[in-house]
């Protein structure tokens, strides 16, 4: 009979950012161990609060499934002599499996015939499997920072206080440090601190809710949003949207209880970003805005329990915020006493990356690269703004405000640029060169900030790859994946047409003085190739979310130097591959490509010699190709890839007839090479849109 499994690890308050990843570790290890033991189960749920991490597995089978395995032994030649009698090797193999030699069979493998046996492996009881699985799961949770306490050798995010492990109504023995598992959990620290004994895992969530703990993260989040929204409406405003803050506060409390506080209106003359960051970063307060989106002198704090004396509680919240805002005002006033341009020199004392130099050196590089990009994208009229904004772009890093709140870089640069008398265009570019900061963030509204942002990120990408510190696995300390995706979004969003490879070359040229003494590993690809391949990988991942992966690969294989053009080719091809008649079309194109790949390299270059075409079918194909080539050239030039594909697909009848009636691999060398040359030219025509050999045509239909 299937039973439910529950594991809960109780601890001192776990940091909010640790909870999500820890629960994923817990879920993964438990389910992997069960899968390895062939232990079937139903839905898996996780629960988490600051004081607990839990996993609930429904419908766990009583035992792992039985399985029959084929076990290979020695080769048949080694197992039996010339007379067919078993040798010592066969006897020992059978003995090891507790079988007789007569029970052995033979199996044919790629390496020849081997002796084999079919062995039944009984599934282990669920209790045995889970005792091991839960022990490993608790000890396998990874935290960014862990600690030890007392004489306990094991480490955890915070000291472990209790373990609960039940399979149905039975206790599963698990030990972590000096804590042994039981059937007891605990409710809210203040509202219901006593022990709660569970009879079965199914009672878990309801028992905790009765004890004032909302263990389900999604349910607690929804409750938090509902309560905060209602509190904001009652206060005459609405909550400034911040999904990250909602997630964080959700994992800071077990029972969300919001209260509305106020701060002095005089602070509203500070930049809104400063006020929001002061409330968010240190206090985890929600900001309130009016209907027009203007900040109100109010906030919402969320406590872990309903307060008895709300006025007393609010005085505490407001006193802390008052001090923080006073600090913010001090930094803001002091920073504005020094013009932003006068801070640039100080960047020479701030190291960006040890081998790549200071921020001042980085600024000089990406300023030159941004001006170069302006010329390439026909935005040379923005050069003056780009030069000035680039020079000032990182100057706010040496201000007191950004030193206290790194998240405000760019926003403070904009404010201090305005205070220093810089133009609005320069101030805006300083702020916008950081955009987009994330996948959902807005793009710059002007070219200056966008081009500076591309240049800054491209300098980082090329520099870090060149010194051999490219991302590996999940590790990406310089945020290069995010930077690469931001460049792609900027180029496509702003419609910039320039050569990506040329931009990489220019960035590496500007970095050359810093890279002169960098030693590279033997056989390692050059930085240029590594960076471009990195872009290919990001494009494939990004576009693969919306398009068929084989179509994305086909388009990228034909080149991606012009990202805007590449994206248009992808959209055009994605439309045509969905058509019912594409499968035979792709098959014909693939046949051309395959012959070109196999034979084309051995044929001298040049155009097809029309006078050497002897069959009607090849003359008709050459005529159709010549006409299509002329049309496609103009269509590609105007980015009409749908039209280009229509012209290319029009070649199919002539291609089919050619393959039906013409022997490409003729004995006459000159005739054979001329026919292959014709296919090479046709293949090159296809390749202006995509490499059709990459498309899995058989999946269409």
C-alpha positions as CSV (number, residue, x, y, z in Angstrom):
1,X,0.0,0.0,0.0
2,X,1.4,3.4,-1.0
3,X,2.2,5.8,1.8
4,X,3.3,9.5,2.0
5,X,6.8,10.6,3.0
6,X,7.6,13.7,4.9
7,X,11.0,15.1,5.8
8,X,11.4,18.4,7.6
9,X,14.6,20.1,8.8
10,X,14.0,22.7,11.5
11,X,16.7,25.3,12.1
12,X,17.4,28.8,13.4
13,X,16.4,31.5,11.0
14,X,17.7,30.6,7.5
15,X,18.6,33.6,5.3
16,X,15.8,34.3,2.8
17,X,17.9,33.9,-0.3
18,X,19.1,30.4,0.9
19,X,15.6,28.9,1.1
20,X,14.7,28.4,-2.6
21,X,18.0,26.8,-3.7
22,X,18.0,24.6,-0.6
23,X,14.5,23.3,-1.3
24,X,15.5,22.5,-4.9
25,X,18.5,20.5,-3.5
26,X,16.3,18.6,-1.1
27,X,13.7,17.8,-3.8
28,X,16.4,16.7,-6.3
29,X,18.4,14.4,-4.0
30,X,15.3,12.7,-2.5
31,X,13.7,12.0,-6.0
32,X,17.0,11.0,-7.5
33,X,17.7,8.5,-4.8
34,X,14.2,7.1,-5.1
35,X,14.6,6.8,-8.9
36,X,17.9,5.0,-8.5
37,X,16.2,2.5,-6.2
38,X,13.2,2.2,-8.6
39,X,10.9,3.4,-5.9
40,X,7.7,4.7,-7.5
41,X,5.9,7.7,-6.1
42,X,3.4,10.5,-6.9
43,X,3.6,14.3,-6.6
44,X,6.5,15.9,-4.8
45,X,5.9,19.2,-2.8
46,X,8.3,21.4,-1.0
47,X,7.7,23.7,1.9
48,X,9.9,26.4,3.3
49,X,10.0,29.2,5.9
50,X,12.8,30.9,7.8
51,X,12.7,28.0,10.3
52,X,12.1,25.0,8.2
53,X,12.9,23.2,4.9
54,X,10.5,20.3,4.1
55,X,9.7,17.9,1.3
56,X,6.5,15.9,1.0
57,X,6.3,12.9,-1.4
58,X,2.9,11.5,-2.0
59,X,2.1,7.9,-2.8
60,X,5.4,6.2,-2.1
61,X,5.4,2.5,-3.1
62,X,6.1,-0.2,-0.4
63,X,9.3,-1.3,-2.2
64,X,11.4,-0.7,-5.2
65,X,10.4,-2.4,-8.4
66,X,11.9,-5.8,-9.2
67,X,14.1,-5.8,-12.3
68,X,15.7,-8.5,-14.5
69,X,19.1,-7.5,-15.7
70,X,21.3,-9.1,-18.3
71,X,24.9,-9.5,-16.9
72,X,27.8,-10.1,-19.3
73,X,30.6,-12.3,-18.3
74,X,33.7,-13.5,-20.1
75,X,33.9,-14.0,-23.9
76,X,32.5,-17.2,-25.2
77,X,36.0,-18.2,-26.3
78,X,37.3,-17.8,-22.8
79,X,34.3,-19.5,-21.1
80,X,34.3,-22.7,-23.2
81,X,37.1,-24.7,-24.6
82,X,37.4,-26.2,-28.1
83,X,35.2,-29.2,-27.1
84,X,32.5,-26.8,-25.7
85,X,33.2,-27.6,-22.1
86,X,33.0,-24.8,-19.5
87,X,36.3,-23.4,-18.3
88,X,37.1,-22.0,-14.9
89,X,36.1,-18.5,-16.2
90,X,32.6,-19.7,-16.9
91,X,32.3,-21.6,-13.6
92,X,33.4,-18.6,-11.5
93,X,31.1,-16.3,-13.4
94,X,28.1,-18.6,-12.7
95,X,29.2,-19.1,-9.1
96,X,29.4,-15.4,-8.5
97,X,25.8,-15.0,-9.6
98,X,24.7,-18.2,-7.6
99,X,23.8,-19.9,-10.9
100,X,24.8,-23.2,-12.6
101,X,26.8,-23.1,-15.8
102,X,23.7,-24.6,-17.5
103,X,21.8,-21.4,-16.7
104,X,24.2,-19.2,-18.6
105,X,23.3,-17.9,-22.0
106,X,25.2,-16.2,-24.8
107,X,24.9,-12.6,-26.1
108,X,26.2,-11.1,-29.3
109,X,27.9,-7.7,-28.8
110,X,29.8,-5.3,-31.0
111,X,33.0,-6.9,-29.6
112,X,31.8,-10.5,-30.3
113,X,30.0,-13.2,-28.4
114,X,30.0,-13.2,-24.6
115,X,28.6,-15.4,-21.9
116,X,25.6,-13.8,-20.2
117,X,23.0,-14.4,-17.5
118,X,19.6,-13.0,-16.7
119,X,19.6,-12.0,-13.0
120,X,16.5,-10.8,-11.1
121,X,17.2,-8.0,-8.7
122,X,14.5,-7.6,-6.0
123,X,13.5,-4.1,-5.1
124,X,14.4,-3.0,-1.6
125,X,11.8,-2.1,1.0
126,X,10.8,1.6,1.0
127,X,11.9,2.1,4.6
128,X,15.4,1.0,3.8
129,X,15.7,3.1,0.7
130,X,14.3,6.2,2.3
131,X,16.5,6.0,5.4
132,X,19.5,6.3,3.2
133,X,17.9,8.8,0.8
134,X,16.9,11.2,3.6
135,X,20.2,11.0,5.3
136,X,22.0,11.9,2.0
137,X,19.5,14.6,1.2
138,X,19.9,16.5,4.5
139,X,23.7,16.3,4.2
140,X,23.7,17.3,0.5
141,X,22.0,20.7,0.8
142,X,24.4,23.4,-0.5
143,X,24.5,26.8,1.0
144,X,26.5,29.8,-0.1
145,X,27.7,30.1,3.5
146,X,27.4,27.4,6.1
147,X,28.3,27.3,9.8
148,X,29.2,24.8,12.6
149,X,28.0,25.0,16.1
150,X,29.0,23.3,19.4
151,X,30.8,20.0,18.9
152,X,28.9,19.2,15.7
153,X,31.1,18.4,12.7
154,X,28.4,18.7,10.1
155,X,27.6,22.2,8.8
156,X,24.4,23.9,7.8
157,X,23.1,27.4,7.0
158,X,22.1,27.8,10.7
159,X,22.1,25.4,13.6
160,X,19.7,22.5,13.1
161,X,17.1,22.3,15.9
162,X,14.9,19.3,14.9
163,X,14.3,16.7,12.3
164,X,10.9,15.2,11.3
165,X,10.9,12.1,9.1
166,X,7.8,10.0,8.6
167,X,6.8,7.3,6.1
168,X,3.0,7.1,6.6
169,X,2.7,6.7,10.4
170,X,6.2,5.2,10.8
171,X,9.3,7.1,11.9
172,X,12.3,7.1,9.4
173,X,15.6,7.2,11.4
174,X,17.7,10.1,10.2
175,X,20.6,11.8,12.1
176,X,22.2,15.2,11.4
177,X,25.0,16.1,13.9
178,X,23.5,15.6,17.4
179,X,19.9,15.8,16.2
180,X,17.8,12.6,15.6
181,X,14.6,12.5,13.7
182,X,11.2,12.3,15.4
183,X,7.6,13.0,14.6
184,X,7.5,16.4,16.1
185,X,7.5,19.8,14.4
186,X,7.1,23.3,15.8
187,X,4.7,26.2,15.0
188,X,5.2,29.9,15.1
189,X,8.1,30.9,17.4
190,X,5.9,33.4,19.3
191,X,2.3,32.5,18.6
192,X,2.6,28.7,19.0
193,X,6.0,27.7,20.2
194,X,5.1,24.3,21.5
195,X,5.8,20.9,19.9
196,X,3.3,19.5,17.5
197,X,3.3,15.7,17.1
198,X,2.2,14.5,13.7
199,X,0.4,11.1,13.1
200,X,0.9,11.2,9.4
201,X,2.5,13.4,6.7
202,X,-0.9,14.4,5.3
203,X,-1.5,16.4,8.6
204,X,1.6,18.6,8.1
205,X,0.4,21.7,6.3
206,X,-2.9,22.0,8.2
207,X,-1.2,21.4,11.6
208,X,1.2,24.2,10.9
209,X,-1.5,26.6,9.7
210,X,-3.3,26.0,13.0
211,X,0.0,26.9,14.7
212,X,0.2,30.2,12.7
213,X,2.7,29.0,10.1
214,X,2.0,29.2,6.4
215,X,4.5,26.6,5.2
216,X,3.6,26.6,1.5
217,X,5.7,29.4,-0.1
218,X,3.3,30.1,-2.9
219,X,0.4,30.4,-0.5
220,X,2.3,32.6,1.9
221,X,3.4,34.8,-1.0
222,X,-0.1,35.2,-2.2
223,X,-1.2,36.1,1.3
224,X,1.6,38.6,1.6
225,X,0.7,40.3,-1.7
226,X,-3.0,40.4,-0.7
227,X,-2.3,41.9,2.7
228,X,0.2,44.5,1.5
229,X,-2.0,45.5,-1.4
230,X,-5.0,46.0,1.0
231,X,-2.8,48.0,3.4
232,X,-1.5,50.2,0.6
233,X,-5.1,50.9,-0.6
234,X,-6.2,51.8,2.9
235,X,-3.3,54.2,3.1
236,X,-4.3,56.0,-0.1
237,X,-1.7,54.6,-2.4
238,X,-0.4,51.5,-4.2
239,X,2.7,49.4,-3.8
240,X,5.6,50.1,-6.0
241,X,6.0,46.8,-7.9
242,X,9.1,44.8,-6.9
243,X,8.8,41.0,-7.4
244,X,12.2,40.4,-6.0
245,X,11.3,42.2,-2.8
246,X,8.1,40.2,-2.5
247,X,10.0,37.0,-2.9
248,X,12.6,38.1,-0.3
249,X,10.0,39.2,2.3
250,X,8.0,36.0,1.7
251,X,11.0,34.0,2.9
252,X,11.6,36.3,5.9
253,X,8.3,35.5,7.6
254,X,6.2,32.6,8.6
255,X,3.0,34.6,9.0
256,X,3.1,38.0,7.1
257,X,1.7,40.9,9.0
258,X,2.0,44.3,7.3
259,X,1.9,47.8,8.9
260,X,1.9,51.2,7.2
261,X,4.5,53.8,8.3
262,X,5.5,57.3,7.2
263,X,8.6,59.3,6.8
264,X,9.2,63.1,6.6
265,X,7.9,64.7,3.4
266,X,11.0,66.8,3.1
267,X,13.0,63.8,2.0
268,X,10.9,63.6,-1.2
269,X,13.3,66.0,-2.8
270,X,15.9,63.2,-2.8
271,X,16.0,61.1,-6.0
272,X,13.2,58.5,-5.9
273,X,15.8,55.7,-6.4
274,X,17.6,56.8,-3.2
275,X,14.4,56.6,-1.1
276,X,13.3,53.3,-2.6
277,X,16.8,51.8,-2.2
278,X,17.1,53.0,1.4
279,X,13.7,51.4,2.3
280,X,14.4,48.2,0.3
281,X,18.0,47.3,0.9
282,X,18.3,47.7,4.6
283,X,14.8,47.5,5.9
284,X,12.9,45.4,3.3
285,X,10.1,48.0,3.3
286,X,7.7,48.3,0.4
287,X,7.5,51.8,-1.1
288,X,4.1,53.4,-1.9
289,X,3.2,55.6,-4.9
290,X,0.2,57.6,-5.9
291,X,-1.9,57.1,-9.0
292,X,0.6,58.9,-11.2
293,X,3.5,56.8,-9.9
294,X,4.9,59.5,-7.7
295,X,6.5,58.3,-4.5
296,X,4.5,58.9,-1.3
297,X,6.1,59.6,2.1
298,X,4.8,56.2,3.3
299,X,6.0,52.6,3.4
300,X,4.8,49.2,4.4
301,X,6.9,47.0,6.7
302,X,6.1,43.3,7.1
303,X,6.6,41.7,10.5
304,X,6.6,38.0,11.4
305,X,3.6,38.3,13.7
306,X,0.6,40.6,14.3
307,X,1.8,43.4,16.7
308,X,0.0,44.1,19.9
309,X,0.9,47.8,19.9
310,X,1.0,49.0,16.3
311,X,2.0,52.6,17.4
312,X,5.0,51.3,19.3
313,X,6.0,49.0,16.4
314,X,5.7,51.8,13.9
315,X,7.9,54.1,16.0
316,X,10.6,51.5,15.8
317,X,10.3,51.1,12.0
318,X,10.2,54.8,11.4
319,X,13.1,55.6,13.7
320,X,15.4,53.2,11.8
321,X,14.3,54.6,8.4
322,X,14.7,58.2,9.6
323,X,18.4,57.4,10.4
324,X,18.9,55.7,7.0
325,X,17.3,58.6,5.1
326,X,19.5,61.1,7.0
327,X,22.5,59.1,5.8
328,X,21.2,59.2,2.3
329,X,20.7,62.9,2.4
330,X,24.2,63.4,3.8
331,X,25.7,61.3,0.9
332,X,23.6,63.1,-1.7
333,X,24.5,66.6,-0.5
334,X,28.2,65.8,0.0
335,X,28.5,64.1,-3.4
336,X,27.1,67.0,-5.3
337,X,29.8,69.3,-3.9
338,X,32.3,67.7,-6.3
339,X,31.5,68.0,-10.1
340,X,31.3,64.6,-11.7
341,X,34.1,65.3,-14.1
342,X,36.4,65.9,-11.2
343,X,35.8,62.3,-10.0
344,X,36.9,60.7,-13.2
345,X,40.6,60.8,-12.3
346,X,39.9,58.8,-9.1
347,X,38.8,55.9,-11.3
348,X,42.5,55.3,-12.0
349,X,42.8,54.1,-8.4
350,X,39.9,51.7,-8.7
351,X,40.8,48.3,-10.2
352,X,38.2,46.8,-12.5
353,X,40.1,43.5,-13.1
354,X,43.7,42.8,-12.1
355,X,45.0,41.9,-15.6
356,X,42.8,44.4,-17.5
357,X,43.5,47.5,-15.4
358,X,41.5,50.2,-13.7
359,X,38.1,51.6,-14.3
360,X,39.8,54.6,-15.9
361,X,41.5,52.4,-18.5
362,X,38.2,50.6,-19.1
363,X,36.4,53.9,-19.6
364,X,39.0,55.0,-22.2
365,X,38.6,51.7,-24.1
366,X,34.8,51.6,-24.2
367,X,34.6,55.3,-25.0
368,X,36.7,54.7,-28.2
369,X,34.7,51.6,-29.0
370,X,31.4,53.4,-28.5
371,X,32.4,56.2,-30.9
372,X,33.5,53.5,-33.4
373,X,30.1,51.8,-33.1
374,X,28.4,55.2,-33.7
375,X,30.2,55.4,-37.0
376,X,29.4,51.9,-38.0
377,X,25.7,52.3,-37.2
378,X,25.4,55.7,-38.9
379,X,24.9,57.5,-35.5
380,X,28.0,59.7,-35.8
381,X,25.9,62.7,-34.9
382,X,25.8,61.3,-31.4
383,X,29.6,61.1,-31.1
384,X,30.0,64.2,-28.9
385,X,27.3,63.0,-26.4
386,X,28.8,59.5,-26.5
387,X,32.3,60.8,-25.7
388,X,31.2,63.0,-22.8
389,X,28.8,60.4,-21.4
390,X,31.4,57.6,-21.7
391,X,34.0,59.7,-19.9
392,X,31.5,60.2,-17.0
393,X,29.8,56.9,-17.1
394,X,31.6,55.3,-14.2
395,X,32.4,58.4,-12.2
396,X,29.6,57.8,-9.7
397,X,31.4,54.6,-8.6
398,X,33.6,56.8,-6.4
399,X,30.8,58.7,-4.8
400,X,29.6,58.1,-1.2
401,X,26.1,57.2,-2.3
402,X,27.1,54.4,-4.7
403,X,29.7,53.2,-2.2
404,X,26.8,52.6,0.2
405,X,24.3,51.5,-2.4
406,X,26.1,49.9,-5.5
407,X,22.6,49.2,-7.0
408,X,22.3,53.0,-7.6
409,X,25.2,53.3,-10.0
410,X,24.0,54.9,-13.2
411,X,21.0,56.5,-11.4
412,X,23.3,58.6,-9.2
413,X,25.5,59.3,-12.2
414,X,22.5,60.8,-13.9
415,X,21.6,62.9,-10.9
416,X,25.1,64.1,-10.3
417,X,25.6,64.9,-14.0
418,X,22.6,67.2,-13.9
419,X,23.8,68.8,-10.7
420,X,27.2,69.4,-12.4
421,X,25.6,71.2,-15.4
422,X,25.9,68.4,-17.9
423,X,23.3,68.2,-20.7
424,X,20.2,66.1,-20.3
425,X,21.3,63.9,-23.1
426,X,24.6,63.1,-21.3
427,X,22.9,62.6,-18.0
428,X,20.4,60.2,-19.6
429,X,23.1,58.3,-21.4
430,X,25.0,57.7,-18.2
431,X,21.9,56.1,-16.7
432,X,20.8,54.2,-19.7
433,X,24.2,52.6,-20.5
434,X,23.4,50.1,-17.7
435,X,20.1,49.1,-19.3
436,X,18.9,46.4,-19.6
437,X,20.0,45.2,-16.2
438,X,18.0,42.0,-16.5
439,X,15.9,39.9,-18.9
440,X,12.7,41.9,-18.1
441,X,14.3,45.3,-17.9
442,X,13.6,48.1,-20.4
443,X,16.0,49.1,-23.1
444,X,17.6,52.5,-23.4
445,X,15.4,55.2,-25.1
446,X,18.4,56.9,-26.8
447,X,21.3,55.8,-29.0
448,X,24.1,57.3,-26.8
449,X,23.3,55.1,-23.8
450,X,22.6,52.0,-25.9
451,X,25.9,52.3,-27.8
452,X,27.9,53.0,-24.7
453,X,26.3,50.0,-23.0
454,X,27.2,47.7,-25.9
455,X,30.8,49.0,-25.9
456,X,31.1,48.6,-22.1
457,X,29.8,45.0,-22.2
458,X,31.8,44.0,-25.3
459,X,35.0,45.3,-23.6
460,X,34.2,43.1,-20.6
461,X,33.5,40.0,-22.8
462,X,36.6,40.3,-24.9
463,X,38.8,41.1,-22.0
464,X,37.7,38.3,-19.7
465,X,37.8,35.7,-22.5
466,X,41.3,36.9,-23.6
467,X,42.8,36.4,-20.1
468,X,41.3,32.9,-19.9
469,X,38.5,33.5,-17.3
470,X,35.5,32.5,-19.4
471,X,32.4,31.2,-17.7
472,X,32.5,27.5,-16.8
473,X,29.5,25.5,-15.8
474,X,27.2,27.6,-13.6
475,X,30.1,29.9,-12.6
476,X,30.0,33.3,-14.2
477,X,31.6,35.8,-11.8
478,X,31.7,38.6,-14.3
479,X,28.2,38.2,-15.5
480,X,29.3,37.5,-19.1
481,X,26.2,35.6,-20.1
482,X,24.0,38.4,-18.9
483,X,26.2,40.9,-20.7
484,X,26.0,38.9,-24.0
485,X,22.2,38.7,-23.9
486,X,22.0,42.4,-23.1
487,X,24.1,43.2,-26.2
488,X,21.8,41.0,-28.3
489,X,18.7,42.7,-26.9
490,X,20.2,46.2,-27.5
491,X,21.3,45.4,-31.1
492,X,17.9,43.9,-32.0
493,X,15.8,46.4,-30.0
494,X,17.5,49.4,-31.4
495,X,17.9,47.9,-34.9
496,X,21.7,48.4,-35.1
497,X,23.4,47.1,-38.3
498,X,27.1,46.5,-37.9
499,X,29.5,43.6,-38.1
500,X,29.7,41.7,-34.8
501,X,33.1,40.2,-35.7
502,X,34.5,43.6,-36.7
503,X,33.3,45.0,-33.3
504,X,35.0,42.1,-31.5
505,X,38.2,42.8,-33.5
506,X,38.0,46.5,-32.5
507,X,37.5,45.7,-28.9
508,X,40.5,43.3,-28.9
509,X,42.6,45.9,-30.6
510,X,41.8,48.4,-27.9
511,X,42.7,45.7,-25.3
512,X,45.9,44.8,-27.0
513,X,48.3,46.7,-24.6
514,X,46.8,44.8,-21.6
515,X,46.9,41.4,-23.4
516,X,50.5,41.7,-24.6
517,X,51.9,39.4,-21.9
518,X,48.9,37.0,-21.5
519,X,50.0,33.4,-22.1
520,X,47.6,31.2,-23.9
521,X,47.3,27.4,-23.6
522,X,48.5,25.4,-26.5
523,X,45.7,24.6,-29.0
524,X,43.3,27.0,-27.3
525,X,41.0,28.9,-29.7
526,X,41.9,32.6,-30.1
527,X,39.8,35.1,-28.0
528,X,38.0,36.3,-31.2
529,X,36.7,32.8,-31.9
530,X,35.8,32.2,-28.3
531,X,33.8,35.4,-28.0
532,X,31.9,34.8,-31.3
533,X,31.2,31.2,-30.3
534,X,29.9,32.5,-27.0
535,X,27.5,34.7,-28.9
536,X,26.4,31.8,-31.0
537,X,25.6,29.8,-27.8
538,X,23.6,32.7,-26.3
539,X,21.7,33.2,-29.6
540,X,20.9,29.5,-29.8
541,X,19.7,29.5,-26.3
542,X,17.7,32.7,-26.5
543,X,16.0,32.0,-29.8
544,X,15.5,28.4,-29.1
545,X,12.9,29.4,-26.6
546,X,10.6,30.6,-29.4
547,X,11.7,28.7,-32.5
548,X,12.6,25.2,-33.4
549,X,16.2,24.5,-32.3
550,X,17.2,22.9,-35.7
551,X,15.9,26.0,-37.5
552,X,17.9,28.3,-35.2
553,X,21.0,26.1,-35.8
554,X,20.4,26.2,-39.6
555,X,20.2,30.0,-39.6
556,X,23.3,30.5,-37.3
557,X,25.3,28.1,-39.4
558,X,24.8,30.4,-42.3
559,X,26.4,33.2,-40.3
560,X,25.3,35.7,-37.6
561,X,27.7,38.6,-38.2
562,X,24.7,41.0,-38.7
563,X,22.4,40.2,-35.8
564,X,19.4,42.1,-37.2
565,X,19.7,40.3,-40.5
566,X,20.1,37.0,-38.8
567,X,17.0,37.4,-36.8
568,X,15.0,38.3,-39.9
569,X,16.3,35.2,-41.6
570,X,15.2,33.1,-38.6
571,X,11.7,34.6,-38.6
572,X,11.3,34.0,-42.4
573,X,12.5,30.4,-42.2
574,X,10.4,29.6,-39.2
575,X,7.3,30.5,-41.2
576,X,8.2,28.3,-44.1
577,X,9.3,25.2,-42.1
578,X,5.8,25.0,-40.7
579,X,4.3,24.4,-44.1
580,X,3.1,20.9,-45.1
581,X,5.2,21.0,-48.3
582,X,8.5,21.8,-46.6
583,X,9.6,18.3,-46.0
584,X,10.1,17.3,-49.6
585,X,11.5,20.8,-50.3
586,X,14.1,20.4,-47.5
587,X,15.0,16.9,-48.7
588,X,15.9,18.3,-52.1
589,X,17.9,21.1,-50.6
590,X,19.7,18.6,-48.3
591,X,20.7,16.5,-51.3
592,X,22.4,19.5,-52.9
593,X,24.2,20.4,-49.6
594,X,25.3,16.8,-49.0
595,X,26.9,16.6,-52.4
596,X,28.6,20.0,-52.0
597,X,30.0,18.9,-48.7
598,X,31.4,15.6,-50.0
599,X,32.6,16.7,-53.4
600,X,32.7,20.5,-53.5
601,X,36.1,20.8,-51.7
602,X,37.8,18.9,-54.5
603,X,36.5,21.1,-57.3
604,X,38.3,24.3,-58.3
605,X,36.4,27.5,-57.7
606,X,34.7,29.7,-60.2
607,X,31.4,29.8,-61.9
608,X,29.6,27.1,-63.8
609,X,30.6,27.0,-67.4
610,X,27.2,27.2,-69.2
611,X,28.7,25.9,-72.5
612,X,29.7,22.7,-70.8
613,X,26.2,21.8,-69.7
614,X,25.1,19.1,-72.1
615,X,21.8,17.8,-70.7
616,X,18.5,19.7,-70.9
617,X,17.9,19.1,-67.2
618,X,21.1,20.7,-66.1
619,X,20.6,23.6,-68.6
620,X,17.2,24.2,-67.2
621,X,18.5,24.1,-63.6
622,X,21.3,26.6,-64.5
623,X,18.8,28.9,-66.1
624,X,16.4,28.8,-63.2
625,X,19.4,29.3,-60.7
626,X,20.7,32.3,-62.6
627,X,17.3,34.0,-62.6
628,X,16.8,33.2,-58.9
629,X,20.3,34.4,-58.0
630,X,19.7,37.8,-59.5
631,X,16.3,38.1,-57.7
632,X,17.6,36.8,-54.4
633,X,20.5,39.2,-54.3
634,X,18.2,42.2,-54.4
635,X,15.8,40.7,-51.9
636,X,18.5,39.9,-49.4
637,X,19.9,43.4,-49.8
638,X,16.5,44.7,-48.8
639,X,16.1,42.2,-45.9
640,X,13.1,40.5,-47.7
641,X,14.1,37.0,-46.7
642,X,10.5,35.7,-47.1
643,X,10.7,36.8,-50.7
644,X,14.2,35.3,-51.0
645,X,13.0,32.0,-49.7
646,X,10.1,32.1,-52.2
647,X,12.6,32.5,-55.0
648,X,14.8,29.7,-53.6
649,X,12.0,27.3,-53.1
650,X,11.0,27.9,-56.7
651,X,14.1,26.0,-57.7
652,X,12.8,22.7,-56.3
653,X,11.2,21.3,-59.6
654,X,14.4,22.0,-61.5
655,X,16.5,20.5,-58.7
656,X,14.3,17.3,-58.7
657,X,14.5,16.9,-62.4
658,X,18.3,17.4,-62.4
659,X,18.8,14.6,-59.9
660,X,16.3,12.3,-61.7
661,X,17.9,12.7,-65.1
662,X,21.5,13.8,-64.6
663,X,24.4,11.7,-63.3
664,X,26.3,14.2,-61.2
665,X,29.4,11.9,-60.8
666,X,30.0,11.4,-64.5
667,X,33.2,9.6,-65.5
668,X,34.2,12.6,-67.6
669,X,36.2,14.8,-65.0
670,X,35.4,18.1,-66.7
671,X,31.7,17.3,-67.0
672,X,31.6,16.0,-63.4
673,X,33.3,19.1,-61.9
674,X,31.1,21.5,-63.8
675,X,28.0,19.8,-62.5
676,X,29.4,19.9,-58.9
677,X,30.3,23.6,-59.4
678,X,26.6,24.3,-60.3
679,X,25.5,22.6,-57.1
680,X,28.1,24.6,-55.2
681,X,26.7,27.8,-56.5
682,X,23.1,26.7,-55.7
683,X,24.3,25.7,-52.2
684,X,25.8,29.2,-51.7
685,X,22.5,30.7,-52.8
686,X,20.7,28.6,-50.1
687,X,23.3,29.6,-47.5
688,X,22.4,33.3,-47.8
689,X,19.4,32.3,-45.7
690,X,20.3,29.1,-43.8
691,X,22.2,25.9,-43.9
692,X,19.4,23.6,-44.9
693,X,21.4,20.5,-43.9
694,X,20.8,21.3,-40.3
695,X,17.0,21.2,-40.5
696,X,15.3,18.0,-39.4
697,X,12.8,17.9,-42.3
698,X,11.5,14.5,-41.3
699,X,10.0,16.0,-38.1
700,X,7.8,18.4,-40.2
701,X,4.2,17.5,-41.1
